Amino acid sequence: MLTSTDSIFNTFTDLGATLVISKEEFVEKTKKIKAFIFDWDGVFNDATKNENGSSNFSEVDSMGTNLLRFGWWLSTNGQMPYVAIISGERNVFSFQLTQREHFHGCYYRIKHKIAALEHFMLTYNLALDEIAFFFDDALDLSIAAKCGLRIMIRHQGNPLFQKYVVENNLVDYITAQEGGNFAVREGCELLLGIRGVFEQTIAKRQLFYPDYDQYLTQRQTIKSNLFTLVEGAFEAQPF
């Protein structure tokens, strides 16, 4: 007989997602998570740039990150999970999303992303196995090699890269959807489902009071930080 966890995993793999590790290991990893880190290009979008060199995001994915945080908040007695974006480029839309949603941090023009991960961990006293990472490409692998839970956004044009990350233990789940097609939302719903709080999260968001209102009030007090490297050291930048 299928358990509720089996049913949730099947919902996503039936769409074309790939669960790389065992269901049991994925569940155990999820239990430890206190923070979420997102790459930007190819994760919140298909990595296409506009005339100003930036790439956009969708409200569907944005809502996914908010529901994810709310669900974690509900399941941890009001402890807000930490959230950051780490990008190799300067994306104005990533700054806008960070500020609007009150993410804890946004790192940009980071060529060796492990440095940003270490700075984020030190700032919020986090361990590697407490971090879930959404990523899609080679620049992200220094983080994927270290953090606790790895969700890779699928792209149809990189079959050898997908094979590489699987064979080298750099990924735990590959989304069914591609970047730009609500893959972030997919990953967020999966995590909420495996955490056992998806239905509660949606129901309490629908009611708004008192839980979502309390969460939102707490979320809005978070001061977002923007960082880049200046002469080898991280410096806070104005938004």
C-alpha positions as CSV (number, residue, x, y, z in Angstrom):
1,M,0.0,0.0,0.0
2,L,1.3,3.5,-0.9
3,T,1.9,5.9,1.9
4,S,1.0,9.6,1.6
5,T,4.7,10.3,1.0
6,D,4.8,7.7,-1.8
7,S,1.8,9.4,-3.3
8,I,3.4,12.8,-3.2
9,F,6.6,11.6,-4.8
10,N,4.5,9.8,-7.5
11,T,2.6,13.0,-8.3
12,F,5.8,14.7,-9.3
13,T,7.6,11.8,-11.0
14,D,4.5,11.1,-13.0
15,L,5.0,14.7,-14.4
16,G,8.5,13.7,-15.5
17,A,10.6,14.6,-12.4
18,T,13.5,12.5,-11.4
19,L,14.1,11.5,-7.8
20,V,17.8,10.7,-7.7
21,I,18.1,9.5,-4.1
22,S,15.7,7.2,-2.1
23,K,12.4,8.5,-0.8
24,E,13.5,7.8,2.7
25,E,16.8,9.7,2.3
26,F,15.0,12.7,0.8
27,V,12.5,12.8,3.6
28,E,15.3,12.7,6.2
29,K,17.2,15.5,4.4
30,T,14.0,17.6,4.4
31,K,13.6,17.4,8.1
32,K,16.9,19.2,8.7
33,I,16.3,22.2,6.4
34,K,16.3,25.7,7.9
35,A,17.3,27.7,4.9
36,F,16.7,28.0,1.1
37,I,19.2,29.3,-1.4
38,F,18.3,30.0,-5.0
39,D,20.4,30.5,-8.1
40,W,18.7,33.0,-10.4
41,D,19.4,32.6,-14.2
42,G,17.9,29.4,-15.4
43,V,16.0,28.8,-12.1
44,F,13.5,31.6,-11.9
45,N,13.5,32.0,-15.7
46,D,14.9,30.4,-18.8
47,A,18.0,32.6,-18.5
48,T,17.1,34.8,-21.5
49,K,18.4,38.4,-20.9
50,N,16.6,41.6,-21.6
51,E,18.3,44.7,-23.2
52,N,19.7,45.7,-19.8
53,G,21.3,42.3,-19.1
54,S,18.7,41.1,-16.6
55,S,16.3,38.2,-16.5
56,N,12.8,38.2,-15.0
57,F,10.7,36.0,-12.7
58,S,7.1,34.9,-12.5
59,E,4.6,35.5,-9.8
60,V,3.8,31.8,-9.7
61,D,7.4,31.0,-8.6
62,S,7.4,34.0,-6.2
63,M,4.2,32.6,-4.6
64,G,5.9,29.3,-4.4
65,T,8.8,30.7,-2.3
66,N,6.3,32.5,0.0
67,L,4.2,29.4,0.6
68,L,7.4,27.5,1.2
69,R,8.5,29.9,3.9
70,F,5.0,30.0,5.4
71,G,4.8,26.2,5.6
72,W,8.2,26.0,7.2
73,W,7.1,28.7,9.7
74,L,4.0,26.8,10.5
75,S,6.0,23.6,11.1
76,T,8.6,25.2,13.3
77,N,6.5,27.1,15.7
78,G,7.1,30.5,14.1
79,Q,10.8,30.2,13.2
80,M,11.3,32.0,9.9
81,P,13.5,30.0,7.4
82,Y,16.5,31.9,5.9
83,V,16.4,32.7,2.2
84,A,19.0,34.0,-0.2
85,I,19.7,34.3,-3.9
86,I,23.2,33.7,-5.1
87,S,23.9,34.7,-8.7
88,G,27.0,35.0,-10.9
89,E,25.5,38.1,-12.6
90,R,23.9,41.4,-11.7
91,N,20.1,40.9,-12.1
92,V,17.9,43.9,-11.2
93,F,14.9,41.7,-11.0
94,S,16.5,39.5,-8.4
95,F,17.1,42.6,-6.3
96,Q,13.4,43.5,-6.7
97,L,12.2,40.1,-5.6
98,T,14.6,40.0,-2.7
99,Q,13.3,43.4,-1.4
100,R,9.7,42.8,-2.0
101,E,9.6,39.3,-0.5
102,H,12.0,40.2,2.3
103,F,14.5,37.5,1.6
104,H,17.5,37.7,3.9
105,G,20.1,38.2,1.3
106,C,20.9,38.6,-2.4
107,Y,24.5,38.0,-3.6
108,Y,25.5,39.1,-7.1
109,R,28.5,38.8,-9.5
110,I,29.8,35.9,-7.5
111,K,32.0,33.8,-9.7
112,H,32.9,31.2,-7.1
113,K,29.6,30.7,-5.3
114,I,30.9,28.7,-2.4
115,A,32.3,32.0,-0.9
116,A,28.7,33.4,-0.8
117,L,27.4,30.2,0.8
118,E,30.1,30.4,3.5
119,H,29.3,34.1,4.2
120,F,25.5,33.3,4.4
121,M,26.1,30.4,6.7
122,L,28.4,32.4,9.0
123,T,25.9,35.3,9.1
124,Y,23.0,33.1,10.2
125,N,24.9,30.3,12.0
126,L,23.8,27.6,9.6
127,A,25.2,24.1,9.0
128,L,25.5,22.6,5.5
129,D,22.8,20.0,6.1
130,E,20.4,22.7,7.0
131,I,20.4,24.3,3.6
132,A,18.3,23.4,0.5
133,F,19.7,24.7,-2.8
134,F,17.8,25.3,-6.1
135,F,20.2,25.3,-9.0
136,D,20.6,24.6,-12.7
137,D,24.2,24.7,-14.1
138,A,27.9,24.4,-13.8
139,L,28.5,27.6,-11.8
140,D,26.3,26.2,-9.0
141,L,28.2,23.0,-8.4
142,S,30.5,24.2,-5.7
143,I,27.4,24.8,-3.5
144,A,25.6,21.6,-4.7
145,A,28.6,19.6,-3.6
146,K,28.3,20.9,-0.1
147,C,24.7,21.7,1.0
148,G,22.2,19.3,2.4
149,L,19.4,19.1,-0.2
150,R,19.8,19.8,-3.9
151,I,17.0,20.5,-6.3
152,M,18.1,20.9,-9.9
153,I,16.0,22.8,-12.4
154,R,15.6,20.7,-15.6
155,H,16.7,21.9,-19.0
156,Q,16.2,19.8,-22.1
157,G,19.5,20.8,-23.8
158,N,22.0,19.4,-21.2
159,P,21.6,15.6,-21.0
160,L,25.3,15.1,-20.4
161,F,25.3,17.6,-17.6
162,Q,22.3,15.9,-16.0
163,K,24.2,12.6,-16.2
164,Y,27.3,14.2,-14.6
165,V,25.5,15.6,-11.6
166,V,23.7,12.4,-11.0
167,E,26.8,10.2,-11.2
168,N,28.8,12.6,-9.0
169,N,26.2,12.9,-6.2
170,L,25.5,16.5,-6.8
171,V,21.7,16.4,-7.0
172,D,18.8,14.8,-5.1
173,Y,15.8,15.8,-7.3
174,I,15.5,17.1,-10.9
175,T,12.3,19.0,-11.7
176,A,9.8,17.9,-14.3
177,Q,9.5,21.5,-15.4
178,E,12.2,23.7,-17.0
179,G,13.4,27.0,-15.8
180,G,10.9,29.7,-16.8
181,N,8.0,27.2,-16.7
182,F,7.3,27.4,-12.9
183,A,10.0,24.9,-11.9
184,V,10.7,26.8,-8.6
185,R,7.0,26.4,-7.7
186,E,7.3,22.7,-8.4
187,G,10.2,22.3,-6.0
188,C,8.5,24.4,-3.3
189,E,5.3,22.4,-3.5
190,L,7.3,19.1,-3.4
191,L,9.1,20.2,-0.2
192,L,5.9,21.3,1.5
193,G,4.3,18.0,0.6
194,I,7.1,16.0,1.9
195,R,7.2,18.1,5.0
196,G,3.6,17.2,5.5
197,V,2.3,20.8,5.6
198,F,1.1,21.5,2.1
199,E,-2.7,21.4,2.8
200,Q,-2.3,23.2,6.1
201,T,-0.3,25.9,4.4
202,I,-2.9,26.5,1.7
203,A,-5.8,26.4,4.1
204,K,-4.2,28.9,6.5
205,R,-3.2,31.2,3.6
206,Q,-6.8,31.1,2.5
207,L,-8.1,32.1,5.9
208,F,-5.4,34.7,6.3
209,Y,-6.1,35.4,10.0
210,P,-4.6,34.7,12.4
211,D,-1.6,32.6,11.2
212,Y,-0.8,34.1,7.9
213,D,-1.2,37.6,9.2
214,Q,1.2,36.8,12.0
215,Y,3.7,35.2,9.5
216,L,3.4,38.1,7.1
217,T,4.0,40.7,9.9
218,Q,7.1,38.8,11.0
219,R,8.3,38.4,7.4
220,Q,8.0,42.1,6.7
221,T,10.4,43.0,9.6
222,I,13.3,41.1,7.8
223,K,15.9,43.5,6.5
224,S,17.1,42.3,3.1
225,N,20.9,42.6,2.4
226,L,22.5,43.0,-0.9
227,F,26.1,41.8,-1.2
228,T,28.9,41.5,-3.7
229,L,32.7,41.0,-3.5
230,V,34.9,44.1,-3.4
231,E,38.6,43.4,-3.3
232,G,38.0,39.9,-2.1
233,A,35.6,40.8,0.7
234,F,31.8,40.9,0.9
235,E,30.4,44.4,1.2
236,A,26.8,45.4,1.6
237,Q,25.5,47.4,-1.3
238,P,22.5,49.8,-1.6
239,F,19.5,48.3,-3.5
